[in-house]
Amino acid sequence: MIDSQVVLVGLPGAGKSTTGEILADLLGWSFRDFDQEIEAETGLTVAEIFAREGEKRFRELEARLTKRLASQHQVVFAPGGGWITNEQLPTLLDRNAIIVWLRVQPETALTRLRATGVTRPLLQVPDALHRLQSLLEQRIQHYERADVAFDTDDKTPREIAESICEWLTRQK
């Protein structure tokens, strides 16, 4: 089993934060939700950062956070959905880090996001489903470079975390 880092990537609504917390608990590791870390560091919500300073500034904060956390071990990271599009960020992690794509259909992601009531800045548009579909199209080539992918549409976060944990135990 790996003893380094697991990074969960995927669209907003894929379950990165919820699954990540459960996975970290199952592994006995720590958990770092990038949105929460950035909000604590800046004193602003992600929505406020996007509104006041733009997506570019948020991505800069994500990159800075990645650099700061990159040396941690036995940690599950849940960065924002666009984190993986900065090809330099995964290279900052431990060479044994595992990137896991939580694959979700845009329709499922939107249903989940609406149920949480959390504001997602990139989805504050008239047609959020179309926006999620566009994000998937723009990011899929990055997500596909993950070490492994798990479909999340018909599974609970616990089931997904358990599947990831089982997969990890089979790795050298």
Summary of the structure (lengths in Angstrom):
residues: 172
radius of gyration: 15.1
end to end distance: 5.2
largest distance: 46.5
contacts: 534
relative contact order: 0.23
helix: 55%
strand: 13%
